[in-house]
Amino acid sequence: MILLINPPLVKPSEPPPGLARLYGTLGAHGIGCEVIDANIEGVLHLLGKGSLERDSWTMRAVRNRARNLELIRESRSRLNRDRYKRAVSDLNRLLGKSAAGQARLTLSNYQDPGLSPVRSADLLRAAEKYESNPFHDYFSQRISRAIELKSPGVVGISLNFLSQALTAFSMMGFIKAHYPGMRVVLGGGLVTSWVRGPDWRRPFDGLADSVVSGPGERALLGLAGVEWSGERPYSYAPFHWGHYLSPGRILPYSASSGCWWNRCAFCPEKAEGTRYDPASPKEAVREVRRLCSTHRPDLIHFVDSAMSPALLSRLSENPPGAPWYGFVRMTRRLAEEEFCRALKASGCVMLKLGVESGAQSVLDAEGKGMELGLASKILHTLKKCGIGTYVHLLFGSPSESEAEARKTLDFTVRHASCIDFLNLAVFNMPVNSVEAKSLGTSPHYEGDLSLYTGFRHPKGWDRLKVRRFLESEFKKRPAIAEILSREPPLFTSNHAPFFVS
Ligand code: SF4
């Protein structure tokens, strides 16, 4: 028996797809498995605990907790943007206050003022002082109950985001203190990135019995003495759909790992050398249809780094059975009205698009492989076909100067009528990228586990100047401010498809 845990805190909007796949795969190989989504359970526990603070906002948030949980889970047809925003804001207030004095919590992040998740010494400290973690009351009881009832031989901790790291280590510290003979396996996307980084020195050897890089199926089956057959089916059986904070059931699914393009200079996937490993589109769509007929989701979230053109084609001909969205590269077919109408008919409600820059020179230098003329045509075509657009822009890359950033501003304003949502990111230099090697670098996050490094910008367009430009100019343009005001607070793109008009 293997116990798998998804630690807090990530946006509690949907079940974790990695654990759904591990659970399904272990089950298909005859290995008993128990899953705890400690993220949603932990968040609900803290929300239920309330707060001792007596200011009027917190008291309102406590008073309206049950109603706000209902409002945020209201079905799409009854969703009201203002009520939704107020509910999110109040629940966020309550969560933050429930952990006051221990950590800074929001519905999408966990920060500890004294400990950094990119410093291995701090993570080991979080493991030692596990009782100070705000989720300790919850996880100590929950994990003990699961271990005592199910007697697992292995506990697997799935760590995918920095915001989970400190609590993941607190949980490991608790398990080792109370069940010293228990085998603890640490894996997940973030752990994979750490292990593949240039400075990995195995700092957790005394705490984790195994640290797994890449998909965990083979390693976990190996611990059970079973050979992996190559089958990796999903199963969402252990998850409680009604718990998640979303206006409908969201079923996440990944049809690939890595990226089929894999050429963007700024991309961490490329810098880490992640291999592209897709499922066949036919198999992927068949599996999504199977999952839809079992779970009846309101939305499918394709979590691939970039959905492949073959998968999009397959979906356009074989609707998966529920509305869907995902991240795509801007390829020629997306400029074809007929194709986009077929995508829309298959349930596509929104596409996330990496436009990144409005300057062709930047796109070329960063290896985006995209013409701005095509991007423009795609945005207009998607709008015409009724598919929402969530556009990602990136500022401060080494090939950008202020002049190019202004071109991005102009491009965005010109296409504002075709953009439903905007994500603005400031460039981070992946620590092991080719560009990092050619520019003068310096520690950025000051941690041995940091995936990014500081660098001397060759055009003097540093992060401070970029941020100033974004705040004082870019976000102030009325057409852009209007787009930004539509963004679902905290849940951002995870809830945006519910708000596409
Ligand atoms: S398309 Fe996205 S995931 Fe693929 S290489 Fe470019 S940035 Fe990376």
Residues whose N, C-alpha, C, O or C-beta is under 5 A from the ligand:
A	BS01	SF4	C259 W261 N262 R263 C264 C267 E269 S305 A306
